Amino acid sequence: MDRRLAIALAAFALAACGKNGEESRAAAGPAGCGQDAEGVVVADAWARAADAAQPGTAAYFTLCNAGEETVYLAGVESDAAATAEMHETTRSPEGVVQMNRAERVALPPGEPVAFAPGGAHVMLMELARPLEEGGSTRLTLSFEGHPPVTVDAAVKAKTGPSKSHQNH
């Protein structure tokens, strides 16, 4: 999917929903980033299924900063992995795709930031347990100067163009 289309769809989904309180704003699924929202809103959190033989998998979500100043995502933890790292996907002028660790991610006010397949994502490494389709994993997102947000990410089947993140 074209990155601009994915961002536009995420923005539409975020704009269509309203505020329902701290816990529901951090729940997996659409959340609001409209005039009634506060803080950082997490929407559509999910992780790829992984069996016991896999060393890791990836998690995705969309963030929206409902504040008036840029907020920085500084880290992510998961109850299913010993290590969770934020990664950015870049493409060289020669067309080589590379995954690079991101120390922090800027969340400009009112602009959705998507962690999606083929783009930014969270690598869940050294899995403590298999992630089975239909289950969930708890993600805790840490921000510079702001309280953390915890969300339950639904585990979805291994489908789509990027079934494995083991090679980076």
Backbone as ProteinMPNN parsed JSONL, in Angstrom:
{"seq_chain_A": "MDRRLAIALAAFALAACGKNGEESRAAAGPAGCGQDAEGVVVADAWARAADAAQPGTAAYFTLCNAGEETVYLAGVESDAAATAEMHETTRSPEGVVQMNRAERVALPPGEPVAFAPGGAHVMLMELARPLEEGGSTRLTLSFEGHPPVTVDAAVKAKTGPSKSHQNH", "coords_chain_A": {"N_chain_A": [[0.853, -1.177, 0.0], [0.523, 2.201, -0.796], [2.439, 4.587, 0.946], [1.494, 7.199, 1.459], [-1.246, 6.853, 1.065], [-1.801, 5.032, 3.123], [-1.24, 6.64, 5.364], [-3.146, 8.635, 4.996], [-5.513, 7.119, 5.251], [-5.218, 6.294, 7.907], [-5.331, 8.782, 9.173], [-7.952, 9.523, 8.561], [-9.368, 7.503, 9.942], [-8.612, 8.088, 12.573], [-9.632, 10.671, 12.867], [-12.332, 10.246, 12.738], [-13.303, 9.226, 15.103], [-14.208, 9.638, 18.582], [-13.215, 10.846, 21.905], [-12.969, 8.584, 24.632], [-12.064, 8.318, 27.213], [-9.119, 7.543, 29.236], [-8.301, 4.71, 29.306], [-9.76, 3.556, 27.148], [-8.83, 5.095, 25.045], [-6.315, 4.099, 24.82], [-6.727, 1.583, 23.952], [-6.656, -1.27, 21.737], [-7.599, -0.632, 18.44], [-9.677, 1.765, 16.667], [-9.139, 5.136, 17.676], [-9.681, 8.445, 19.045], [-8.397, 11.594, 17.871], [-9.228, 14.103, 17.994], [-10.678, 17.336, 18.757], [-11.481, 16.87, 21.384], [-9.741, 14.998, 22.432], [-6.904, 14.084, 24.481], [-3.384, 14.209, 25.21], [-1.347, 11.479, 23.987], [-2.716, 9.468, 21.535], [-3.391, 6.097, 20.881], [-3.961, 3.904, 18.243], [-5.351, 1.045, 16.565], [-3.541, -1.087, 17.317], [-1.474, -3.867, 16.767], [0.095, -7.11, 16.432], [2.245, -9.296, 14.592], [1.625, -12.76, 14.277], [3.648, -15.282, 15.821], [5.55, -18.237, 16.021], [7.04, -20.603, 18.363], [9.553, -21.175, 17.299], [10.441, -18.92, 16.018], [12.613, -16.113, 16.267], [11.673, -13.587, 16.667], [9.212, -10.968, 16.06], [6.986, -8.492, 14.646], [5.416, -5.41, 15.705], [2.678, -3.144, 15.313], [1.047, 0.066, 14.992], [-0.929, 3.085, 15.182], [-0.148, 6.373, 16.007], [-1.305, 9.384, 17.515], [-0.751, 12.654, 18.328], [-2.432, 14.602, 20.442], [-1.86, 16.958, 21.618], [-0.37, 20.293, 21.827], [2.288, 20.625, 21.305], [5.238, 19.091, 19.907], [5.685, 15.671, 20.651], [7.798, 13.061, 21.826], [8.224, 9.698, 21.072], [9.885, 7.46, 23.001], [10.49, 4.828, 23.569], [9.533, 1.322, 23.627], [7.963, -1.342, 25.33], [7.239, -4.84, 25.77], [5.102, -7.406, 26.999], [5.584, -9.842, 25.924], [8.138, -10.089, 24.945], [11.681, -9.979, 25.431], [13.142, -7.895, 24.455], [12.322, -4.877, 22.828], [12.387, -2.942, 19.999], [12.276, 0.152, 18.268], [12.006, 0.564, 14.817], [12.979, 2.012, 11.712], [12.192, 2.072, 8.27], [14.123, 2.404, 5.433], [14.942, 3.389, 2.074], [17.523, 3.091, -0.18], [19.076, 5.172, -2.768], [19.654, 3.316, -4.715], [17.697, 1.487, -4.419], [17.792, -0.336, -2.352], [16.416, -1.78, 0.483], [16.476, -0.976, 3.882], [16.543, -1.64, 7.378], [16.587, 0.37, 10.199], [17.487, 1.073, 13.543], [15.519, 3.173, 15.569], [16.05, 5.743, 17.782], [14.3, 7.548, 18.905], [11.018, 8.777, 18.135], [9.448, 11.374, 16.481], [6.368, 12.965, 17.203], [4.405, 15.014, 15.743], [2.057, 17.65, 16.574], [-1.343, 16.738, 16.161], [-0.897, 15.2, 13.852], [-1.152, 12.054, 12.46], [1.008, 9.293, 13.098], [2.128, 6.539, 11.585], [2.936, 3.223, 12.394], [3.62, 0.719, 10.442], [3.35, -2.228, 8.303], [6.144, -2.553, 6.157], [7.105, -0.074, 6.733], [7.821, 2.129, 9.416], [8.165, 0.298, 12.462], [7.791, -1.844, 15.361], [10.154, -3.973, 16.566], [9.819, -7.037, 18.103], [11.759, -8.89, 20.041], [13.557, -11.85, 21.098], [11.473, -13.565, 22.088], [9.244, -14.299, 24.725], [7.217, -16.04, 24.708], [5.141, -17.878, 22.397], [3.322, -15.993, 19.967], [0.109, -16.192, 19.36], [-2.37, -16.266, 16.813], [-5.278, -14.385, 17.364], [-4.781, -13.99, 20.003], [-3.18, -11.724, 22.339], [-0.788, -9.11, 23.012], [0.707, -7.112, 25.46], [1.639, -3.794, 25.099], [3.799, -1.247, 26.172], [4.2, 2.07, 25.781], [6.67, 4.505, 25.918], [7.228, 7.932, 26.554], [9.043, 10.988, 26.029], [9.019, 13.165, 28.683], [6.297, 12.797, 29.161], [3.534, 10.829, 30.424], [3.639, 7.187, 30.313], [1.898, 5.064, 27.934], [-0.213, 2.313, 27.895], [-1.177, -0.441, 25.928], [-3.213, -3.05, 24.619], [-2.234, -5.185, 22.146], [-3.649, -6.74, 19.427], [-3.084, -10.035, 18.216], [-2.355, -10.96, 14.987], [-2.723, -12.996, 12.01], [0.079, -14.302, 10.137], [0.391, -12.655, 7.44], [0.466, -10.948, 4.254], [2.928, -8.804, 2.588], [5.311, -8.817, 4.054], [6.303, -11.228, 5.806], [8.185, -11.973, 7.641], [10.598, -10.657, 9.863], [13.109, -11.425, 10.378], [15.554, -11.113, 9.126], [16.926, -8.733, 9.602]], "CA_chain_A": [[0.0, 0.0, 0.0], [1.251, 3.452, -0.855], [2.586, 5.177, 2.284], [0.597, 8.353, 1.591], [-2.604, 6.337, 1.223], [-1.899, 4.468, 4.477], [-1.303, 7.758, 6.314], [-4.452, 9.282, 4.827], [-6.521, 6.249, 5.859], [-5.054, 6.369, 9.363], [-5.827, 10.091, 9.6], [-9.408, 9.467, 8.497], [-9.85, 6.662, 11.045], [-8.412, 8.804, 13.829], [-10.502, 11.841, 12.926], [-13.732, 9.832, 12.795], [-13.689, 8.706, 16.416], [-14.103, 10.593, 19.68], [-12.554, 10.475, 23.158], [-13.759, 7.772, 25.546], [-11.33, 8.11, 28.458], [-7.728, 7.085, 29.128], [-8.129, 3.302, 28.96], [-10.249, 3.259, 25.811], [-7.955, 5.736, 24.073], [-5.129, 3.272, 24.683], [-7.129, 0.233, 23.56], [-6.465, -1.612, 20.34], [-8.757, -0.241, 17.659], [-9.698, 3.188, 16.389], [-9.219, 6.068, 18.8], [-9.81, 9.803, 18.557], [-7.363, 12.607, 18.025], [-9.963, 15.314, 17.661], [-10.562, 18.433, 19.712], [-11.727, 16.404, 22.747], [-8.694, 14.073, 22.87], [-5.774, 14.637, 25.228], [-2.201, 13.362, 25.227], [-1.06, 10.683, 22.803], [-3.745, 8.479, 21.271], [-2.895, 4.907, 20.193], [-5.037, 3.228, 17.514], [-5.078, -0.104, 15.7], [-2.335, -1.812, 17.732], [-1.487, -5.296, 16.472], [1.394, -7.762, 16.255], [2.204, -10.493, 13.748], [1.746, -14.041, 14.975], [4.985, -15.89, 15.78], [5.606, -19.492, 16.769], [8.174, -20.722, 19.284], [10.811, -21.264, 16.558], [10.833, -17.607, 15.521], [13.294, -15.295, 17.27], [10.988, -12.318, 16.885], [8.127, -10.57, 15.173], [6.833, -7.038, 14.625], [4.17, -4.817, 16.195], [2.296, -1.961, 14.551], [-0.004, 0.892, 15.569], [-0.914, 4.475, 14.738], [-0.119, 7.318, 17.125], [-1.696, 10.755, 17.211], [-0.476, 13.581, 19.419], [-3.54, 15.551, 20.543], [-1.379, 18.163, 22.284], [-0.005, 21.445, 21.001], [3.729, 20.59, 21.059], [5.748, 17.789, 19.491], [5.982, 14.676, 21.682], [8.72, 12.061, 21.297], [8.153, 8.314, 21.521], [11.261, 7.14, 23.38], [10.713, 3.395, 23.683], [8.386, 0.421, 23.726], [8.188, -2.618, 26.013], [6.174, -5.814, 25.542], [5.089, -8.535, 27.934], [5.896, -11.064, 25.185], [9.499, -10.064, 24.414], [12.719, -9.42, 26.296], [13.601, -6.659, 23.835], [11.461, -4.25, 21.824], [13.099, -1.819, 19.39], [11.609, 0.886, 17.2], [12.791, 0.532, 13.591], [12.528, 2.773, 10.554], [12.548, 1.449, 7.004], [14.585, 3.379, 4.448], [15.312, 2.838, 0.768], [18.649, 3.824, -0.764], [18.828, 5.552, -4.164], [19.775, 2.109, -5.536], [16.522, 0.667, -4.177], [18.021, -1.3, -1.282], [15.63, -1.499, 1.682], [17.252, -1.208, 5.097], [15.882, -1.352, 8.642], [17.488, 1.029, 11.137], [16.907, 1.323, 14.863], [15.18, 4.574, 15.844], [16.175, 6.034, 19.212], [13.056, 8.217, 19.279], [10.187, 9.111, 16.985], [8.711, 12.622, 16.693], [4.924, 12.955, 16.98], [3.942, 16.398, 15.636], [0.665, 17.82, 17.004], [-2.438, 16.52, 15.228], [-0.53, 14.423, 12.672], [-0.98, 10.632, 12.754], [2.275, 8.654, 12.755], [1.799, 5.122, 11.439], [3.892, 2.121, 12.43], [2.879, -0.173, 9.559], [4.213, -3.105, 7.511], [6.884, -1.875, 5.108], [7.561, 1.226, 7.213], [8.228, 2.092, 10.825], [7.568, -0.816, 13.195], [8.481, -2.22, 16.592], [10.623, -5.358, 16.561], [9.715, -7.76, 19.369], [12.826, -9.89, 19.927], [13.727, -12.742, 22.24], [10.101, -13.785, 22.542], [9.052, -15.07, 25.958], [6.162, -17.007, 24.427], [4.601, -17.726, 21.046], [2.196, -15.07, 19.802], [-0.853, -16.937, 18.565], [-3.465, -15.506, 16.225], [-6.434, -14.27, 18.245], [-4.314, -13.587, 21.329], [-2.75, -10.327, 22.419], [0.407, -8.785, 23.774], [0.607, -5.779, 26.043], [2.728, -2.883, 24.748], [3.875, -0.012, 26.95], [4.918, 3.077, 25.018], [7.25, 5.535, 26.786], [7.393, 9.213, 25.88], [9.866, 11.966, 26.737], [8.272, 14.205, 29.374], [4.87, 12.487, 29.223], [3.315, 9.504, 31.018], [3.554, 6.08, 29.357], [0.578, 4.58, 27.532], [-0.227, 0.859, 27.725], [-2.212, -0.877, 24.993], [-3.209, -4.465, 24.254], [-2.148, -5.336, 20.696], [-4.201, -8.004, 18.934], [-2.165, -10.824, 17.394], [-2.981, -11.306, 13.712], [-2.037, -14.016, 11.214], [1.236, -13.922, 9.329], [-0.027, -12.452, 6.058], [0.971, -9.716, 3.673], [4.197, -8.88, 1.886], [6.468, -8.955, 4.934], [5.933, -12.239, 6.785], [9.238, -12.183, 8.627], [11.559, -9.578, 10.061], [14.266, -12.079, 10.965], [16.791, -10.841, 8.403], [17.499, -7.394, 9.808]], "C_chain_A": [[0.896, 1.235, 0.0], [1.263, 4.113, 0.519], [1.642, 6.365, 2.483], [-0.852, 7.914, 1.779], [-2.797, 5.779, 2.626], [-2.024, 5.574, 5.517], [-2.659, 8.457, 6.216], [-5.564, 8.446, 5.45], [-6.442, 6.285, 7.376], [-5.601, 7.695, 9.888], [-7.355, 10.107, 9.597], [-9.971, 8.665, 9.665], [-9.721, 7.382, 12.376], [-9.373, 9.982, 13.965], [-11.964, 11.456, 13.131], [-14.213, 9.435, 14.18], [-13.464, 9.749, 17.495], [-13.415, 10.013, 20.886], [-13.503, 9.675, 24.043], [-13.046, 7.523, 26.855], [-9.981, 7.476, 28.22], [-7.598, 5.646, 28.664], [-8.611, 3.011, 27.547], [-9.414, 3.95, 24.745], [-6.707, 4.906, 23.848], [-5.473, 1.861, 24.235], [-6.828, -0.006, 22.088], [-7.746, -1.263, 19.594], [-8.766, 1.26, 17.479], [-9.845, 4.031, 17.651], [-9.241, 7.476, 18.241], [-8.575, 10.639, 18.752], [-7.998, 13.921, 17.592], [-9.821, 16.337, 18.757], [-10.793, 17.989, 21.151], [-10.631, 15.496, 23.292], [-7.603, 14.822, 23.621], [-4.607, 13.678, 25.121], [-1.961, 12.658, 23.908], [-2.101, 9.576, 22.698], [-3.12, 7.336, 20.471], [-4.081, 4.213, 19.534], [-4.491, 2.02, 16.764], [-3.789, -0.839, 16.04], [-2.489, -3.3, 17.432], [-0.064, -5.804, 16.31], [1.206, -8.969, 15.351], [2.366, -11.732, 14.611], [3.159, -14.588, 14.802], [4.958, -17.173, 16.588], [6.892, -19.547, 17.591], [9.519, -20.758, 18.566], [11.299, -19.907, 16.055], [11.51, -16.797, 16.616], [12.579, -13.975, 17.553], [9.869, -12.102, 15.898], [8.017, -9.054, 15.242], [5.467, -6.624, 15.158], [3.951, -3.498, 15.474], [1.178, -1.222, 15.276], [0.063, 2.256, 14.91], [-0.994, 5.347, 15.977], [-0.6, 8.672, 16.646], [-1.505, 11.596, 18.463], [-1.57, 14.644, 19.429], [-3.132, 16.846, 21.234], [-1.024, 19.261, 21.299], [1.483, 21.507, 20.689], [4.142, 19.185, 20.654], [6.084, 16.934, 20.703], [6.895, 13.64, 21.034], [8.472, 10.703, 21.931], [9.587, 7.869, 21.765], [11.526, 5.647, 23.489], [9.421, 2.629, 23.81], [8.833, -0.83, 24.477], [6.998, -3.519, 25.714], [6.258, -6.918, 26.573], [5.477, -9.843, 27.254], [7.343, -11.137, 24.71], [10.468, -9.441, 25.408], [13.182, -8.065, 25.776], [12.567, -6.172, 22.832], [12.199, -3.018, 21.309], [12.237, -1.172, 18.316], [12.542, 0.877, 15.992], [12.132, 1.401, 12.537], [12.983, 2.03, 9.308], [12.944, 2.553, 6.035], [14.933, 2.647, 3.157], [16.419, 3.718, 0.196], [18.298, 4.238, -2.188], [18.912, 4.355, -5.119], [18.6, 1.158, -5.33], [16.679, -0.377, -3.087], [17.247, -0.865, -0.036], [16.458, -1.868, 2.901], [16.419, -0.835, 6.318], [16.92, -0.761, 9.588], [16.766, 1.272, 12.455], [16.675, 2.824, 15.028], [15.261, 4.787, 17.354], [14.924, 6.72, 19.753], [12.329, 8.602, 18.003], [9.371, 10.348, 17.334], [7.239, 12.438, 16.334], [4.45, 14.403, 16.93], [2.474, 16.508, 16.047], [-0.331, 17.567, 15.868], [-2.127, 15.689, 14.003], [-0.358, 12.954, 13.042], [0.394, 10.143, 12.3], [2.01, 7.156, 12.765], [3.038, 4.244, 11.558], [3.176, 1.013, 11.669], [3.836, -1.076, 8.785], [4.852, -2.342, 6.35], [7.414, -0.518, 5.52], [8.081, 1.112, 8.626], [7.495, 0.941, 11.508], [8.334, -1.022, 14.49], [8.862, -3.688, 16.463], [10.5, -5.917, 17.969], [10.68, -8.934, 19.261], [12.981, -10.668, 21.228], [12.356, -12.991, 22.886], [10.052, -14.689, 23.767], [8.026, -16.178, 25.755], [5.74, -16.849, 22.974], [3.467, -16.691, 21.054], [1.232, -15.735, 18.828], [-1.975, -16.036, 18.071], [-4.675, -15.544, 17.142], [-6.061, -13.884, 19.663], [-3.966, -12.107, 21.349], [-1.424, -10.241, 23.154], [0.255, -7.359, 24.271], [1.855, -4.987, 25.666], [2.655, -1.67, 25.658], [4.772, 0.95, 26.189], [5.374, 4.177, 25.962], [7.536, 6.783, 25.968], [8.284, 10.129, 26.704], [8.963, 13.025, 27.358], [6.774, 13.982, 29.48], [4.688, 11.103, 29.831], [3.255, 8.414, 29.946], [2.1, 5.725, 29.058], [0.699, 3.077, 27.305], [-1.414, 0.471, 26.86], [-2.086, -2.384, 24.786], [-3.263, -4.553, 22.736], [-2.666, -6.713, 20.306], [-3.153, -8.721, 18.093], [-2.922, -11.287, 16.157], [-2.11, -12.3, 12.953], [-0.869, -13.429, 10.44], [0.795, -13.837, 7.874], [0.598, -11.185, 5.541], [2.369, -9.888, 3.12], [5.399, -9.148, 2.783], [6.137, -9.924, 6.058], [6.972, -12.411, 7.874], [10.149, -10.977, 8.683], [12.862, -10.146, 10.604], [15.573, -11.643, 10.334], [17.303, -9.424, 8.557], [17.786, -7.148, 11.235]], "O_chain_A": [[1.898, 1.293, 0.712], [0.23, 4.194, 1.183], [1.057, 6.52, 3.555], [-1.597, 8.518, 2.55], [-3.829, 6.016, 3.254], [-2.821, 5.463, 6.449], [-3.247, 8.826, 7.232], [-6.458, 8.987, 6.102], [-7.467, 6.305, 8.057], [-6.258, 7.729, 10.928], [-7.978, 10.638, 10.516], [-10.934, 9.086, 10.305], [-10.615, 7.298, 13.218], [-9.871, 10.258, 15.056], [-12.749, 12.255, 13.643], [-15.418, 9.321, 14.404], [-12.629, 10.64, 17.342], [-13.067, 8.832, 20.905], [-14.675, 10.021, 24.194], [-13.401, 6.578, 27.56], [-9.717, 6.936, 27.146], [-6.857, 5.375, 27.719], [-7.94, 2.287, 26.812], [-9.299, 3.433, 23.634], [-6.095, 4.998, 22.785], [-4.581, 1.017, 24.146], [-6.755, 0.933, 21.295], [-8.845, -1.562, 20.059], [-7.948, 1.961, 18.076], [-10.583, 3.676, 18.57], [-8.863, 7.691, 17.089], [-7.799, 10.422, 19.682], [-7.377, 14.738, 16.912], [-8.936, 16.221, 19.605], [-10.34, 18.672, 22.07], [-10.59, 15.244, 24.497], [-7.4, 16.021, 23.429], [-4.801, 12.474, 24.959], [-2.321, 13.163, 22.845], [-2.337, 8.838, 23.655], [-2.403, 7.575, 19.499], [-5.094, 3.959, 20.186], [-3.322, 1.983, 16.381], [-3.021, -1.182, 15.141], [-3.492, -3.918, 17.789], [0.865, -5.029, 16.081], [0.144, -9.589, 15.341], [3.15, -11.745, 15.56], [3.79, -14.383, 13.765], [4.419, -17.212, 17.694], [7.725, -18.644, 17.518], [10.536, -20.405, 19.163], [12.471, -19.772, 15.702], [11.051, -16.785, 17.758], [12.849, -13.322, 18.561], [9.609, -12.929, 15.023], [8.872, -8.401, 15.838], [4.495, -7.375, 15.076], [4.9, -2.822, 15.077], [0.451, -1.81, 16.077], [1.0, 2.55, 14.168], [-1.795, 5.102, 16.879], [-0.338, 9.068, 15.51], [-2.039, 11.278, 19.526], [-1.632, 15.487, 18.534], [-3.961, 17.737, 21.419], [-1.329, 19.181, 20.109], [1.91, 22.346, 19.896], [3.484, 18.207, 21.01], [6.692, 17.409, 21.663], [6.784, 13.37, 19.838], [8.501, 10.557, 23.153], [10.413, 7.893, 20.852], [12.686, 5.235, 23.501], [8.359, 3.197, 24.066], [9.947, -1.317, 24.281], [5.895, -3.045, 25.442], [7.348, -7.322, 26.977], [5.678, -10.852, 27.93], [7.744, -12.145, 24.129], [10.127, -8.504, 26.13], [13.569, -7.193, 26.553], [12.003, -6.964, 22.076], [12.591, -2.152, 22.091], [11.555, -1.856, 17.553], [13.735, 1.151, 16.126], [10.909, 1.517, 12.47], [14.055, 1.425, 9.302], [12.202, 3.516, 5.836], [15.183, 1.442, 3.156], [16.27, 4.937, 0.1], [17.338, 3.725, -2.763], [18.318, 4.372, -6.197], [18.517, 0.128, -5.998], [15.8, -1.22, -2.908], [17.396, 0.26, 0.44], [17.067, -2.937, 2.951], [15.683, 0.152, 6.304], [18.003, -1.321, 9.76], [15.589, 1.629, 12.478], [17.526, 3.638, 14.671], [14.604, 4.078, 18.116], [14.533, 6.51, 20.901], [12.931, 8.736, 16.937], [8.684, 10.377, 18.355], [6.902, 11.842, 15.311], [4.122, 14.973, 17.971], [1.721, 15.548, 15.884], [-0.189, 18.102, 14.768], [-3.013, 15.482, 13.174], [0.502, 12.632, 13.862], [0.88, 10.538, 11.24], [1.709, 6.572, 13.806], [4.054, 4.488, 10.908], [2.226, 0.425, 12.186], [5.008, -0.735, 8.623], [4.183, -1.583, 5.65], [8.106, 0.133, 4.738], [8.706, 0.116, 8.991], [6.347, 0.644, 11.178], [9.401, -0.442, 14.689], [8.0, -4.546, 16.273], [11.021, -5.334, 18.92], [10.452, -9.863, 18.487], [12.591, -10.21, 22.302], [12.123, -12.673, 24.052], [10.735, -15.711, 23.83], [7.969, -17.134, 26.527], [5.96, -15.794, 22.379], [2.75, -16.549, 22.045], [1.502, -15.829, 17.63], [-2.466, -15.167, 18.793], [-5.055, -16.604, 17.64], [-6.926, -13.492, 20.446], [-4.4, -11.339, 20.491], [-1.001, -11.181, 23.827], [-0.273, -6.501, 23.563], [2.98, -5.439, 25.88], [1.575, -1.126, 25.89], [5.954, 0.68, 25.978], [4.572, 4.724, 26.719], [8.021, 6.706, 24.839], [8.284, 10.06, 27.933], [8.225, 13.707, 26.647], [6.046, 14.9, 29.856], [5.6, 10.28, 29.76], [2.868, 8.679, 28.808], [1.195, 6.046, 29.828], [1.604, 2.621, 26.607], [-2.519, 0.986, 27.034], [-0.98, -2.926, 24.78], [-4.203, -4.066, 22.108], [-2.178, -7.731, 20.797], [-2.417, -8.083, 17.34], [-3.977, -11.915, 16.251], [-0.915, -12.429, 13.219], [-0.831, -12.238, 10.132], [0.822, -14.836, 7.155], [1.197, -10.426, 6.303], [2.936, -10.98, 3.171], [6.413, -9.661, 2.308], [5.736, -9.503, 7.143], [6.662, -12.949, 8.936], [10.434, -10.352, 7.661], [13.639, -9.422, 11.226], [16.622, -11.791, 10.96], [18.056, -8.955, 7.704], [18.271, -6.074, 11.591]]}, "name": "protein", "num_of_chains": 1, "seq": "MDRRLAIALAAFALAACGKNGEESRAAAGPAGCGQDAEGVVVADAWARAADAAQPGTAAYFTLCNAGEETVYLAGVESDAAATAEMHETTRSPEGVVQMNRAERVALPPGEPVAFAPGGAHVMLMELARPLEEGGSTRLTLSFEGHPPVTVDAAVKAKTGPSKSHQNH"}
